[in-house]
Amino acid sequence: MGIIVSGMRPTGKLHLGHLYVLENWVKLQKDYDCHYFVADWHALSTTFEENSSMKENTRQMVTDWLAVGIDPEKSVVFVQSDVLSHAELHLIFSMITPLSWLERVPTFKDQIHQLKEQGKDINTYGFLGYPLLQAADILMYKADAVPVGEDQLPHLELCREVARRFNYLYRPIFPEPQGLLARVPLLPGIDGRKMSKSYQNDIAIGAEPEVVKEKVNAMVTDPARIRKTDPGHPEVCIVHQYHSIYNADKLSELEEDCRGGKIGCVACKKLLVASLEQVMAPIRERRAEILKRPGYVEDVLVQGAVQARQKAEETMKEVRQVVSA
């Protein structure tokens, strides 16, 4: 079986923007040896002064993973900081990686600028080096592929470059992993911006029906459409973007009715609410069942850490041998 590695920062309950990443993770379990981890060290790179909720955020996020269908019998599920070898491999990679490689990662300067506007100064080595820590996370398990969003592809390319450089300097140990894009690379928030809890434009995976209805009713629609019978422009409507995912089989009909003024925004939103509920109700039920089992999530993470440490130590024995030869 090929090897898959992927992780998420512990931000608490997840939203629909994460759901299709998780859907991809679930499908990959059938054909790959999967390693899914909570990237708590990565979270510290931007929130090092706000770590009091890390443990609870981890519990909530992993609960969502399990509710969506991540199976700890099929996948290794663990917390990054429970496997100290990640830090050791990151240190070794930092010795051979040119500074210019990290500085040219496109998200580096963009995120420093964005977070500075929010009053955060993250001009630290940890933030500059987090793509290198990602490389250590991935290469530790000799991943063949990594499920990623489009914004993470430059980080994966850096990972491949680091693998090539290490293999050239010492001896071939690491493969060059490929990226696997999710079926829905980017799901917008209800206001059209990137979906994020910080923008309050997200829909939580386990949201109750009344919350989903409230969020959908707040979605931005065609601003030029005043009356129900006015011709619509679905290409500028956030609701239509969601229909392309949740009602793909009806999309042509919905577009025609919208352009012809045959369906109003209220009816269109009602249809979307019903479709979202079909997806979210089973997840919400599984989530509630998981939360009724005290200590279950923690037990999954303990067992996953044991498995991850065993595999990581196998890799580190090879790395230490060639680096210190």
C-alpha positions as CSV (number, residue, x, y, z in Angstrom):
1,M,0.0,0.0,0.0
2,G,1.1,3.5,-0.7
3,I,1.6,5.9,2.2
4,I,-0.5,9.0,2.9
5,V,0.4,11.8,5.4
6,S,-1.7,14.8,6.2
7,G,-2.5,17.0,9.2
8,M,-4.6,19.9,10.5
9,R,-4.0,22.6,13.0
10,P,-6.2,22.2,16.2
11,T,-8.6,25.0,15.7
12,G,-11.6,23.3,17.5
13,K,-14.7,22.3,15.7
14,L,-14.3,22.2,11.9
15,H,-16.4,23.8,9.2
16,L,-17.7,22.8,5.8
17,G,-14.5,24.1,4.2
18,H,-12.7,21.2,6.0
19,L,-15.3,18.6,5.1
20,Y,-14.2,17.8,1.6
21,V,-10.6,17.5,2.8
22,L,-11.8,15.0,5.3
23,E,-14.0,13.2,2.7
24,N,-10.8,12.7,0.7
25,W,-9.0,11.4,3.8
26,V,-11.8,8.9,4.4
27,K,-11.7,7.6,0.8
28,L,-7.9,7.2,1.0
29,Q,-8.2,4.9,4.0
30,K,-9.4,2.1,1.7
31,D,-6.3,1.9,-0.5
32,Y,-3.4,3.6,1.5
33,D,-1.5,3.3,4.7
34,C,-2.7,6.7,6.2
35,H,-1.2,8.9,8.9
36,Y,-3.4,11.8,10.0
37,F,-2.0,14.1,12.7
38,V,-3.0,17.1,14.8
39,A,-0.5,19.8,13.9
40,D,-0.2,21.4,17.4
41,W,3.4,22.6,16.8
42,H,2.3,24.3,13.6
43,A,-0.4,26.1,15.5
44,L,2.2,27.5,17.9
45,S,3.9,29.2,14.9
46,T,1.1,31.8,14.8
47,T,-0.7,31.5,18.2
48,F,2.3,30.8,20.5
49,E,0.7,33.2,23.1
50,E,-2.8,31.7,22.9
51,N,-2.3,28.0,23.7
52,S,-4.7,27.6,26.6
53,S,-7.4,26.0,24.4
54,M,-5.0,23.7,22.5
55,K,-6.1,20.5,24.3
56,E,-9.8,21.1,24.0
57,N,-9.4,22.2,20.4
58,T,-7.6,19.0,19.6
59,R,-10.4,16.9,21.2
60,Q,-13.1,18.7,19.3
61,M,-11.2,18.5,16.0
62,V,-10.4,14.8,16.3
63,T,-14.1,14.2,17.3
64,D,-15.1,15.7,13.9
65,W,-12.5,13.5,12.1
66,L,-14.0,10.4,13.7
67,A,-17.6,11.6,13.0
68,V,-16.9,12.1,9.3
69,G,-15.4,8.6,9.0
70,I,-11.7,8.5,9.9
71,D,-11.2,5.0,11.3
72,P,-8.4,4.5,13.9
73,E,-8.4,0.8,12.9
74,K,-7.4,1.8,9.4
75,S,-5.4,5.0,9.9
76,V,-2.8,6.2,12.4
77,V,-4.3,9.2,14.2
78,F,-2.0,11.1,16.5
79,V,-0.8,14.5,17.9
80,Q,2.4,15.9,16.3
81,S,4.0,16.8,19.6
82,D,3.6,13.3,20.9
83,V,6.2,12.1,18.4
84,L,9.4,14.0,19.2
85,S,11.2,12.6,16.2
86,H,9.4,15.2,14.1
87,A,11.4,18.0,15.9
88,E,14.7,16.0,15.4
89,L,14.2,15.6,11.7
90,H,13.2,19.2,11.3
91,L,16.4,20.2,13.0
92,I,18.5,18.1,10.6
93,F,16.6,19.5,7.6
94,S,17.2,23.0,8.9
95,M,21.0,22.4,8.6
96,I,20.9,21.6,4.9
97,T,18.1,23.9,3.7
98,P,19.1,27.3,2.1
99,L,17.4,30.2,3.8
100,S,16.3,31.5,0.3
101,W,14.1,28.4,-0.2
102,L,12.0,29.3,2.9
103,E,11.8,33.0,2.1
104,R,10.4,32.4,-1.4
105,V,7.4,30.3,-0.2
106,P,4.6,32.6,-1.4
107,T,2.4,32.3,1.8
108,F,5.2,33.6,4.0
109,K,5.2,37.3,3.3
110,D,1.4,37.3,2.6
111,Q,0.6,35.8,6.0
112,I,3.0,38.0,7.9
113,H,1.3,41.0,6.3
114,Q,-2.3,39.7,6.9
115,L,-1.6,38.8,10.6
116,K,0.3,42.1,11.2
117,E,-3.0,43.9,10.2
118,Q,-4.7,41.9,12.9
119,G,-2.1,43.0,15.5
120,K,0.1,39.9,15.4
121,D,3.8,39.9,14.9
122,I,4.9,36.5,13.7
123,N,8.2,37.5,12.2
124,T,9.9,34.5,14.0
125,Y,12.1,31.6,12.9
126,G,9.3,29.2,13.8
127,F,7.0,30.8,11.3
128,L,9.6,31.1,8.6
129,G,10.6,27.4,9.1
130,Y,7.1,25.9,9.4
131,P,7.1,24.6,5.8
132,L,10.3,22.8,6.7
133,L,8.6,21.3,9.8
134,Q,5.9,20.2,7.4
135,A,8.5,18.5,5.2
136,A,9.7,16.6,8.3
137,D,6.1,15.6,9.1
138,I,5.6,14.2,5.6
139,L,9.0,12.6,5.0
140,M,9.2,11.0,8.4
141,Y,6.6,8.4,7.2
142,K,8.0,8.3,3.7
143,A,4.8,9.5,2.2
144,D,4.0,8.8,-1.4
145,A,1.2,11.4,-1.6
146,V,-0.3,14.2,0.5
147,P,-3.9,15.4,0.3
148,V,-3.6,19.2,0.2
149,G,-5.4,22.4,-0.8
150,E,-4.2,24.4,-3.7
151,D,-2.6,27.0,-1.3
152,Q,-0.4,24.2,0.1
153,L,1.2,23.1,-3.2
154,P,4.2,25.4,-2.8
155,H,4.9,23.9,0.6
156,L,4.8,20.4,-0.9
157,E,7.2,21.4,-3.7
158,L,9.6,22.6,-1.0
159,C,9.2,19.2,0.7
160,R,10.2,17.5,-2.5
161,E,13.3,19.8,-2.9
162,V,14.4,19.0,0.7
163,A,14.0,15.3,0.0
164,R,16.1,15.6,-3.2
165,R,18.8,17.6,-1.4
166,F,19.0,15.2,1.5
167,N,19.1,12.2,-0.8
168,Y,21.9,13.8,-2.8
169,L,24.0,14.9,0.2
170,Y,23.8,11.6,2.0
171,R,22.0,8.6,0.4
172,P,18.5,8.1,-1.0
173,I,16.1,7.6,1.9
174,F,13.1,9.8,1.2
175,P,10.6,9.6,-1.7
176,E,9.3,12.7,-3.4
177,P,5.6,12.9,-2.4
178,Q,2.9,14.0,-4.8
179,G,-0.1,16.2,-4.0
180,L,-3.7,15.0,-4.1
181,L,-6.3,17.8,-4.4
182,A,-9.6,17.4,-2.8
183,R,-12.8,17.3,-4.9
184,V,-13.6,20.9,-3.7
185,P,-10.3,22.8,-3.5
186,L,-11.9,25.9,-2.0
187,L,-15.3,26.4,-0.5
188,P,-16.1,30.1,0.2
189,G,-17.6,31.5,3.4
190,I,-21.1,32.8,3.5
191,D,-19.8,36.3,2.6
192,G,-17.7,35.1,-0.3
193,R,-14.3,35.4,1.5
194,K,-12.3,32.3,2.5
195,M,-14.3,30.4,5.1
196,S,-12.9,31.0,8.5
197,K,-14.1,31.1,12.1
198,S,-12.2,34.3,12.6
199,Y,-14.4,35.9,9.9
200,Q,-17.6,34.3,11.4
201,N,-18.5,33.3,7.9
202,D,-18.2,29.6,8.5
203,I,-20.8,26.7,8.9
204,A,-19.6,24.2,11.5
205,I,-19.7,20.5,10.4
206,G,-21.8,19.7,13.4
207,A,-24.0,22.8,13.3
208,E,-27.7,22.4,14.4
209,P,-30.4,22.8,11.7
210,E,-31.5,26.2,12.9
211,V,-27.9,27.5,12.8
212,V,-27.4,26.1,9.2
213,K,-30.6,27.9,8.2
214,E,-29.5,31.2,9.7
215,K,-26.1,30.9,8.0
216,V,-27.5,30.1,4.6
217,N,-30.1,33.0,4.9
218,A,-27.1,35.3,5.4
219,M,-25.3,34.2,2.3
220,V,-24.5,36.9,-0.3
221,T,-26.7,36.6,-3.5
222,D,-26.9,38.5,-6.7
223,P,-26.9,42.2,-5.6
224,A,-28.5,43.3,-8.9
225,R,-31.5,41.1,-8.4
226,I,-34.3,43.1,-6.5
227,R,-37.4,41.1,-7.3
228,K,-38.0,37.3,-7.6
229,T,-38.9,37.7,-11.3
230,D,-35.7,39.7,-12.2
231,P,-33.2,37.8,-14.3
232,G,-30.4,36.4,-12.0
233,H,-26.7,36.0,-12.5
234,P,-25.8,32.7,-10.7
235,E,-22.1,33.1,-11.4
236,V,-21.9,36.0,-8.8
237,C,-24.0,34.2,-6.2
238,I,-22.5,32.4,-3.2
239,V,-25.6,30.2,-2.9
240,H,-25.1,29.0,-6.4
241,Q,-21.5,28.0,-5.6
242,Y,-22.8,25.8,-2.8
243,H,-25.4,24.3,-5.2
244,S,-22.6,23.3,-7.5
245,I,-21.4,21.0,-4.7
246,Y,-24.5,19.9,-2.9
247,N,-27.0,19.9,-5.8
248,A,-24.7,19.2,-8.8
249,D,-27.4,17.0,-10.4
250,K,-29.8,19.9,-10.4
251,L,-27.3,22.6,-11.3
252,S,-28.3,23.2,-14.9
253,E,-32.0,23.4,-14.0
254,L,-31.3,25.9,-11.2
255,E,-29.1,28.1,-13.4
256,E,-31.8,28.2,-16.1
257,D,-34.6,29.0,-13.5
258,C,-32.4,31.7,-11.9
259,R,-31.5,33.4,-15.2
260,G,-35.2,33.2,-16.2
261,G,-36.5,34.7,-13.0
262,K,-38.4,31.4,-12.2
263,I,-36.9,30.8,-8.8
264,G,-36.3,33.4,-6.1
265,C,-33.4,33.6,-3.7
266,V,-35.5,32.5,-0.7
267,A,-36.6,29.3,-2.4
268,C,-33.1,28.7,-3.7
269,K,-31.7,29.0,-0.1
270,K,-34.4,26.7,1.2
271,L,-33.3,24.0,-1.2
272,L,-29.7,24.5,-0.1
273,V,-30.6,24.2,3.6
274,A,-32.4,20.9,2.9
275,S,-29.4,19.5,1.0
276,L,-26.9,20.6,3.7
277,E,-29.0,18.9,6.3
278,Q,-28.9,15.6,4.4
279,V,-25.1,15.7,4.6
280,M,-24.7,17.0,8.1
281,A,-27.4,15.1,10.1
282,P,-25.5,11.7,10.0
283,I,-22.3,13.5,11.0
284,R,-24.0,15.3,13.8
285,E,-25.5,12.0,15.1
286,R,-22.1,10.2,15.0
287,R,-20.5,13.2,16.8
288,A,-23.0,13.0,19.6
289,E,-22.3,9.2,20.0
290,I,-18.6,9.7,20.2
291,L,-18.9,12.4,22.9
292,K,-21.0,9.9,25.0
293,R,-17.8,7.7,25.2
294,P,-15.6,9.4,27.9
295,G,-11.9,9.1,27.1
296,Y,-12.4,7.5,23.7
297,V,-10.8,10.3,21.7
298,E,-7.9,10.4,24.1
299,D,-7.4,6.7,23.8
300,V,-7.4,6.9,20.0
301,L,-4.6,9.5,20.1
302,V,-2.5,7.5,22.7
303,Q,-2.7,4.4,20.5
304,G,-1.9,6.4,17.4
305,A,1.1,8.0,19.0
306,V,2.5,4.6,19.8
307,Q,2.2,3.5,16.2
308,A,3.6,6.8,14.8
309,R,6.6,6.7,17.2
310,Q,7.5,3.2,16.0
311,K,7.4,4.2,12.4
312,A,9.2,7.4,13.0
313,E,12.0,5.7,14.9
314,E,12.6,3.4,12.0
315,T,13.1,6.4,9.7
316,M,15.3,8.2,12.2
317,K,17.7,5.2,12.6
318,E,18.4,5.5,8.9
319,V,18.8,9.3,9.0
320,R,21.1,9.2,12.0
321,Q,23.2,6.6,10.4
322,V,23.9,8.5,7.2
323,V,24.1,12.0,8.8
324,S,26.7,10.9,11.5
325,A,28.6,8.5,9.2
